[in-house]
Amino acid sequence: MKNSKKIKWFLGTLLMIAFLIPSPTVVFAGAAPGIIDGADEAGVRGWAWNSLDPSACEEVKVTITSQTTGTVVGELTSSASKYRKDLADQGTGTGNYGFEISVPWSSYGDGSYLVEAYAGGQKLSGSRVYGVGSFASASGIRSLGIFKTTAYCPCRSCSGRWGGRTSTGTVATAGHTISVDPRVIPYGSRLMIGGVIYTAEDCGGGVKGNHIDIFFNTHGETRAYGTRDMEVFLVP
């Protein structure tokens, strides 16, 4: 009798766990995965597909954002229906999921532009930056992801006895110097943040992991900047 009760209790517990644990289908399905393969003078290209409905044709929206002002200057759409042999060969449905969108770069003016794409309510991977005019050399850089960014200056409150001297021996310069965790970002790395290209020259006790401290000339500027989550790009 006791063994029978134990078996019933055990089976009941397993049944309860089965109901509480989310189904893998619910967790992982329903996505419209894809990627931006490239952004150049011809436009933006990539692929997107709905894993729940491989026969569906996803609509892709590409947004072009000015890295200088942070404003969206263009929103372009296209259907992801172009056949791509590489997708078919790797077993991604029918392979008819490619897209190509022409971008009127010249109409946006000189600048650095963040290129992002969305399909099925999800952001595609592979965000790019494309430079126009004097910013053309910025093209080809790659995203390192979202970092916490803060600000510091040469005052004693921010830099203690170091003042404007960095840990690498240089003199900190506004619009140029950033403090990093050298285990994550090596010294000398050039990073684009908010359309400005900085150089990793400093480190700080409170700068750990995906955290970057941006140098400003005055404490008022550091307070105005506060804390911001920003996408960081590595410049070759």
Buried (B, 14 or more C-beta within 10 A) or exposed (E): EEEEEEEEEEEEEEEEEEEEEEEEEEEEEBBBBBEBBBBEEEBBBBBBBBBEEEEBBBBBBBBBBBBBEEEEBBEBEBEBBBEBEEBBEEEBBEBBBBBBBEBEBEEBEEBBBBBBBBBBEBEBEBBBBBBBEEBBEBBBBEBBEEBBBBBBBBEEEBBEEBEBBBBBEBEBBEEBBBBBBBEBBEBEBBBBBBBBBBBBBBBBEEBEEBBBBBBBBEBEBBEEBEEEEBBBBEBE
